[in-house]
Amino acid sequence: MVNALARVFIKDHENISSPAVRGAYGMLCGMLGIVLNVLLFAGKFFAGTISNSVSITADAFNNLSDAGSSAITLLGFKLAGQKPDPEHPFGHGRMEYLSGLAVSMAILLMGWELATSSVDKILHPQAVEFSLLSAVILIVSIATKLYMGAYNKSIGEKIDSAAMKATGADCTSDSVATAVVLVAAVVGQFTDLMIDGWCGLLVSLFIVRAGIEAAKDTIAPLLGQKPDEELVQQIYSIVMENDEVVGVHDLVVHDYGPGRLMITLHAEVSSDGDILYIHDVIDNIEDELKAKLNCAATIHMDPVVVNDKKVDSTREMVVQRIISLFKGDVSIHDFRMVEGPTHTNVIFDAVIPHKYKYTETQVAEMIKEDIASITEGDYRAVVKIEYSSI
């Protein structure tokens, strides 16, 4: 149904790289979520009232909170679609992440409130009145939530929206929670076991878990998470397919919201090349990255010595020694040599993983000692330590 609505209401609905199309998908799914969740709330609240079931009532208010969450998501997509302005030159795309965070906080609050009411029902149990109407309402709710989970997950993956994928996971958790409520009602009807409060508590735990997972998915990009490995490989492939580029390092992907990426990197080029020609090549690479990956790119040129047998052989020797010394955990770039009357400085940057077993100082000292131990010549390492950004 969502895809059919998209074809009717979203112009150029297949162009998911467009922020406007992404926003339209978010608003469409948000409005549909509000309507369905309000209907589910009304049905479950009625069923919970006539059956005196705290777990059904708790599940009803869970759907009401989901309607509020859909409204917040809808607002987030609307705000995220605003054009850049002087105060926000990179746009408002992160509003989508902030709206997702607000949704997760609302889910956690609702889970806590339902947990406290369920504990009270456990301490003061009351009989639950089972009816065929209540059972039908709950079964319809399970089917509806499974459908909502499927379309939110599908559209979320299609437009790469963490907020919508989190909503899809929340809907799937809701269907499981409602199934637990249905089991409680059936058990209460055919046995003397009063498990309504316990099932309400279990529902609240499902809600809290969904809130925590949603918060993780939205906090990570706000803090600055590691870029997707496939995206990194695409960037390297586009840049390195140009013969003038001999190496790439210091790649950083800045996330200003879905579909709003900025890339910065250093491209190693021959120090003997025509700087005006190479600058033109770099400009073309930036344009290609924008066209193929829908991102802004800024590339810094790093001139390096190429086709010098002594430099090449020394670089290769240093690389192999560092690979052996750190078991492949450390890499180098920006290699240069400065020969003097008494010794030769080998100058380079060394990249180490985050939370590495050695400190920056330890890595630098280990490299200097290893380079100084080379017997073929009097080498001294001048090394700068930095952490990997990918």
C-alpha positions in Angstrom: 0.0 0.0 0.0 2.8 2.4 0.8 4.5 1.9 -2.5 1.1 2.5 -4.3 0.6 5.7 -2.2 4.2 6.8 -3.1 3.5 6.5 -6.8 0.5 8.7 -6.4 1.7 11.3 -4.0 5.5 11.5 -4.4 6.8 13.1 -7.6 9.8 11.3 -9.0 9.4 8.7 -6.2 12.3 6.6 -7.5 14.9 9.4 -7.1 15.7 8.5 -3.5 19.0 10.4 -3.6 16.9 13.6 -3.6 16.4 15.1 -0.1 13.0 16.3 -1.2 11.9 12.7 -2.2 13.4 11.3 1.1 11.4 13.9 3.1 8.2 13.0 1.2 8.7 9.3 2.0 9.2 10.2 5.7 6.1 12.4 5.8 4.0 9.8 4.0 5.0 7.0 6.4 4.7 9.3 9.4 1.1 10.3 8.5 0.1 6.7 7.8 1.7 5.7 11.2 -0.3 8.3 13.0 -3.6 7.1 11.5 -3.0 3.4 12.2 -1.7 3.9 15.7 -4.6 6.1 16.7 -7.0 3.4 15.4 -5.1 0.7 17.3 -5.1 2.8 20.5 -8.9 3.3 20.3 -9.6 -0.4 19.8 -7.2 -1.6 22.5 -8.3 1.0 25.0 -11.9 -0.2 24.5 -10.9 -3.8 24.9 -8.8 -3.1 28.0 -11.7 -1.2 29.6 -14.3 -3.9 29.1 -11.9 -6.7 30.2 -10.3 -4.8 33.1 -6.9 -5.7 31.7 -3.9 -3.6 32.6 -1.7 -5.3 30.0 -4.2 -4.5 27.2 -4.6 -0.9 28.4 -0.8 -0.6 28.7 -0.5 -1.9 25.1 -3.1 0.6 24.0 -1.1 3.5 25.4 2.0 2.1 23.8 0.2 2.6 20.5 -0.7 6.1 21.5 2.9 6.9 22.2 3.8 5.4 18.8 1.3 7.8 17.2 3.1 10.7 19.0 6.4 9.2 17.8 5.2 9.2 14.2 4.2 12.8 14.6 7.7 13.7 15.8 9.3 11.8 13.0 7.1 13.6 10.5 8.1 16.9 12.0 11.7 15.8 11.9 11.6 15.1 8.1 9.8 18.4 7.5 12.5 20.4 9.4 15.3 18.3 7.9 14.2 19.2 4.4 14.7 22.9 4.9 17.3 24.5 2.7 20.7 25.8 4.0 20.7 29.3 5.5 23.4 31.6 6.8 23.2 30.1 10.3 23.2 26.5 9.0 25.3 26.5 5.8 25.3 22.6 5.7 21.5 22.4 5.9 19.2 20.9 8.6 19.6 17.2 7.9 20.5 16.3 11.4 17.0 17.3 12.5 16.0 13.8 11.3 18.5 12.3 13.9 17.2 14.6 16.6 13.6 13.7 15.9 14.6 10.0 16.2 16.2 10.7 19.5 13.1 12.5 20.8 11.0 9.4 19.7 13.4 7.1 21.6 13.1 9.2 24.8 9.3 9.2 24.5 9.4 5.4 24.1 11.6 5.0 27.2 9.3 7.2 29.3 6.2 5.3 28.3 8.0 2.0 29.1 8.8 3.3 32.6 5.2 4.4 33.2 3.8 1.1 32.1 6.3 -0.8 34.2 5.2 1.0 37.4 1.5 0.4 36.7 2.2 -3.3 35.9 4.1 -3.7 39.2 1.1 -2.3 41.0 -1.2 -4.8 39.3 1.2 -7.6 40.3 1.0 -6.5 44.0 -2.8 -6.1 43.8 -4.0 -8.6 41.2 -7.5 -8.4 39.7 -9.4 -10.8 37.6 -9.4 -10.2 33.8 -12.6 -10.5 31.8 -12.0 -12.3 28.5 -14.1 -11.6 25.5 -14.1 -12.7 21.9 -14.2 -9.1 20.8 -11.0 -8.3 22.8 -9.2 -11.3 21.2 -10.2 -10.2 17.7 -9.0 -6.6 18.4 -5.6 -8.0 19.6 -5.2 -10.3 16.6 -5.9 -7.5 14.2 -3.4 -5.3 16.1 -0.7 -7.9 15.8 -1.3 -8.2 12.0 -1.3 -4.4 11.6 1.9 -3.9 13.6 3.7 -6.6 11.6 2.6 -4.8 8.4 3.8 -1.4 9.8 7.1 -3.0 10.8 7.6 -4.4 7.3 6.9 -1.2 5.4 8.9 1.0 7.8 11.9 -1.3 7.5 11.6 -1.5 3.8 11.3 2.3 3.2 13.9 2.9 5.8 16.4 0.7 4.0 15.3 2.2 0.6 16.0 5.8 1.7 18.7 4.9 4.3 16.8 6.4 7.3 17.9 5.3 10.7 14.8 6.9 12.2 12.4 4.8 10.0 14.4 1.6 10.5 14.1 2.1 14.2 10.4 2.7 13.9 10.1 -0.6 11.9 12.0 -2.5 14.7 9.7 -0.8 17.3 6.6 -2.0 15.4 7.9 -5.5 15.3 8.5 -5.5 19.0 5.0 -4.1 19.5 3.5 -7.1 17.7 5.4 -9.5 20.0 4.3 -7.5 23.0 0.6 -7.7 21.9 0.9 -11.4 21.4 2.1 -11.7 25.0 -1.0 -9.7 26.1 -3.2 -12.0 24.1 -1.7 -15.0 25.8 -2.3 -13.4 29.2 -6.0 -12.9 28.4 -6.4 -16.5 27.2 -4.6 -17.9 30.3 -6.7 -15.8 32.6 -9.9 -17.1 31.0 -9.1 -20.8 31.2 -7.1 -20.9 34.5 -6.9 -19.3 37.8 -3.5 -17.8 37.1 -3.5 -14.0 37.4 -0.5 -13.1 35.1 -2.0 -9.9 33.7 0.4 -7.7 35.7 3.4 -9.9 34.8 2.5 -9.7 31.1 2.1 -5.9 31.4 5.6 -5.8 32.9 7.0 -7.9 30.1 5.3 -5.5 27.5 7.0 -2.6 29.3 10.4 -4.3 29.0 9.8 -4.8 25.2 9.1 -1.0 25.0 12.2 0.0 27.0 14.4 -2.3 24.8 12.9 -0.7 21.6 13.6 2.7 23.1 17.2 1.9 23.8 17.9 0.5 20.4 16.3 3.5 18.7 18.4 5.8 20.8 21.6 4.0 19.8 20.7 4.3 16.1 20.2 8.1 16.4 22.9 9.0 18.9 25.7 7.3 16.8 25.5 9.6 13.8 25.1 12.7 16.0 28.4 11.8 17.8 30.2 11.0 14.6 30.3 7.3 13.8 32.6 5.3 11.6 31.6 5.6 7.9 30.1 2.7 6.1 32.8 0.3 4.7 31.1 0.1 1.3 31.1 3.9 1.0 34.8 4.1 1.9 35.7 1.5 -0.8 33.7 3.5 -3.3 35.5 6.7 -2.5 38.9 4.9 -2.7 38.0 3.3 -6.0 36.8 6.6 -7.6 39.9 8.5 -6.5 42.5 5.9 -7.2 41.3 5.1 -10.8 43.1 8.3 -11.8 46.7 7.7 -12.8 47.9 11.0 -11.3 46.9 9.8 -7.8 49.4 7.4 -6.2 47.9 7.2 -2.7 45.0 8.3 -0.5 45.0 8.9 3.3 43.3 11.0 6.0 39.8 10.3 4.7 37.1 11.8 6.8 33.4 11.5 6.2 31.3 14.3 7.8 27.6 13.4 8.2 25.2 16.4 8.2 22.1 14.2 7.9 21.0 11.4 5.4 22.0 12.3 1.9 24.1 15.3 3.2 27.7 14.0 3.3 30.9 16.0 3.1 34.2 14.2 2.3 37.7 15.4 3.0 40.8 13.4 2.1 44.5 13.8 1.1 45.5 12.6 -2.4 49.2 11.8 -2.9 50.5 13.0 -6.3 53.9 13.2 -7.9 56.0 16.1 -6.8 57.4 16.3 -10.4 54.0 16.8 -12.0 52.5 19.9 -13.5 50.7 21.5 -10.5 48.1 23.2 -12.7 47.2 20.0 -14.5 47.1 18.0 -11.3 44.9 20.6 -9.7 42.5 20.3 -12.6 42.5 16.5 -12.1 41.6 16.9 -8.4 38.8 19.3 -9.3 37.4 16.6 -11.7 37.6 14.0 -9.0 35.7 16.2 -6.6 33.0 16.6 -9.2 32.9 12.9 -9.9 32.5 12.1 -6.1 29.6 14.6 -6.0 27.9 13.1 -9.1 28.3 9.4 -8.1 27.9 9.5 -4.3 25.8 12.7 -3.8 28.3 14.3 -1.5 30.5 17.4 -1.3 34.2 16.6 -1.5 37.3 18.6 -0.6 40.7 17.0 -1.6 44.1 18.2 -0.4 47.1 17.4 -2.7 50.1 15.9 -1.0 53.2 15.9 -3.3 55.4 12.9 -2.9 58.6 11.7 -4.6 57.9 8.9 -7.1 60.1 7.0 -9.5 63.2 7.5 -7.2 64.7 4.1 -6.7 66.4 4.9 -3.4 63.2 6.6 -1.9 61.0 3.7 -3.2 63.2 1.0 -1.8 63.6 2.8 1.6 59.9 3.4 1.8 59.2 -0.3 1.1 61.7 -1.4 3.7 60.2 0.9 6.4 56.7 -0.3 5.5 57.6 -4.0 5.9 59.4 -3.4 9.2 56.4 -1.6 10.6 54.1 -4.3 9.4 56.2 -6.9 11.1 56.7 -4.8 14.3 53.0 -4.2 14.8 51.5 -7.3 13.2 49.8 -5.2 10.5 47.9 -2.9 12.9 49.9 0.3 11.9 50.2 1.9 8.5 52.2 4.9 7.2 51.8 7.6 4.7 53.4 10.9 3.5 56.8 9.3 3.4 59.8 11.6 2.7 63.6 11.4 3.0 66.0 14.2 4.0 69.7 13.2 3.6 72.3 15.0 5.7 76.1 14.7 6.1 75.8 12.5 9.2 72.4 10.7 8.9 69.2 10.5 6.9 65.8 11.4 8.3 62.9 9.3 7.2 59.8 11.4 7.8 56.2 10.0 7.8 52.9 9.8 9.6 51.9 6.5 11.3 48.2 5.6 11.7 47.2 3.5 14.7 43.8 2.1 15.7 41.6 3.6 18.4 42.0 2.0 21.9 45.3 0.5 20.8 47.3 -1.6 23.2 50.2 0.9 22.9 50.1 4.6 23.5 51.1 7.2 20.9 54.4 7.8 22.7 55.1 4.0 22.9 54.4 3.5 19.2 56.6 6.5 18.3 59.5 5.2 20.4 59.2 1.6 19.1 59.3 2.9 15.5 62.3 5.2 16.2 64.2 2.3 17.9 63.4 -0.1 15.0 64.5 2.4 12.3 67.7 3.2 14.2 68.6 -0.5 14.3 68.8 -0.7 10.5 72.5 -1.6 9.7 72.5 -0.6 6.0 72.6 3.1 6.8 72.3 5.7 9.5 68.5 6.3 9.5 66.5 8.3 12.0 62.7 8.3 12.1 60.7 11.6 12.4 57.2 10.2 12.9 53.9 11.8 13.7 51.2 9.5 15.2 47.5 9.8 14.3 44.4 7.8 14.8 42.4 6.1 12.0 39.3 7.9 11.0 37.7 5.0 9.1 
